[in-house]
Amino acid sequence: MRSQCQHMMAAFKARLKTFEDLLGADKIDRGKLRKECYQGCPENNCRALCWKLLLNYLPLQRSEWEKEKAKQRAAYRNFIQELIIIPGQKAKSNLSANGTLADHPLNPNPDSQWQEDFKDNDMLMQIDKDCRRLCPDLFFFQRATEFPCEELVKAGSNVETLRKRVEHSVLKSETVARNRQGITVNRSNSRRKSEDYIALKEGEEAHWEVVERILFIYAKLNPGLNYVQGMNEILGPIYYTFATDHDDDCRTNAEADSFFCFTNLMAEIRDSFIKSLDESQCGIGYSMELLYRKLREQDVALWHRLEEVELKPQFFAFRWLTLMLSQEFPLPDVLRIWDSLFADANRFDFLIYICMAMLVLVRNEILTSDFPSIMKLVQNFPHNRIDIHTVLAKATELSFRQS
């Protein structure tokens, strides 16, 4: 046992040295980086840096890193100023002396901001709801971050933060909106109670609040796409990776760096979040069809069984593919999966093979079970008895068969 542990430690040190040499070069060899990351990044050592390179946040020329990071982080601070601070100051100044709103939903003044605010608040409420329940089995997102937003800290009570904005939205005194016919209605029962929103200490903010702010800013900068449920599951693992890295600079700037890596990733996968593109060659419908087509080529009996019980890929593969398996495995396994996905030169082709591997690994159960049992199986993949290394090994085998 002791010799086995020594061998594993030696192998880990050798692998770590490989990454140190690769990342320490004056110019990063993208091909070698992809090859090494495909096999998994050493945890808490260089995953964050590797992802920043693989997601094109950092250039390959090492000497350009500091300049690029400074430029991007400054740009993000401007986004916070324009989309959070200034609107928050206006919202704060809109309160009259007795604490009520000087502007209100029925204000006939054409300069009233309520029309845009209604739209933004609906979006913010959905983001808030999704971020609060992010990775519920992991306490990390509920903890206060070491590095709350400096701009908001400096602004202090002069700004209505997103948290306060959400809290105000659930108060009964502000429960009016327009229904589908454009009529102003009361909807006091459609929001969660204000006591559901337990504020942290003054000046503190939870990690989920940072994720919420990133998503709100992204949505405001991308009005054509806006916010779509599930984006929080894409951003969450990226932010967690940066916010828990061993490097102080990475943790300190986790918010800004996560924003740009998330933005770059969404530029590649955003078509999966656009319903009108579902059936196009770049949409999620095509990806689900491709999964079943490749499965038929590899295992016709398994494919036939799924067809026989009419288990459509929409019932499970929609979530698998859209959210890149972020809800099917514990977070540590998701990070390992994403090492391989981000390293995939044929962006996310390997995701199809991982999904195929998951089906093949429960093949016998699918072939011998009825529809309800199969549905339960694929919607709750048994990762507790089929570890991630087995899944990835099978996915690699399946991809080699087709190459």
ABEGO torsion letter per residue (X at the ends): XAAAAAAAAAAAAAAAAAAAAAAABABBBAAAAAAAAAAEBBBGAAAAAAAAAAAGABBABAAAAAAAAAAAAAAAAAAAAAAAAAAAAAAAAABBAAGBBABBAABABAABAAAAAAAAAAAAAAAAAAAAABGAABAAAABBBABBBAAAAAAEAABBBAAAAAAAAABAAAABBBBAAGBBBBAAAABBBAAABBBBBBGBBBAAAAAAAAAAAAAAABAAAEBBBGAAAAAAAAAAAAAABABAAAAAAAAAAAAAAAAAAAAAAAAAABAAAAABAABAAAAAAAAAAAAAAABAAAAAAAAAAGBBAAAAAAAAAAAGGAAABBAAAAAAAAAAAAABABBGAAAAAAAAAAAAAAAAAAAABBAAAAAAAAABBBAAABBAAAAAAAAAAAAAAAX
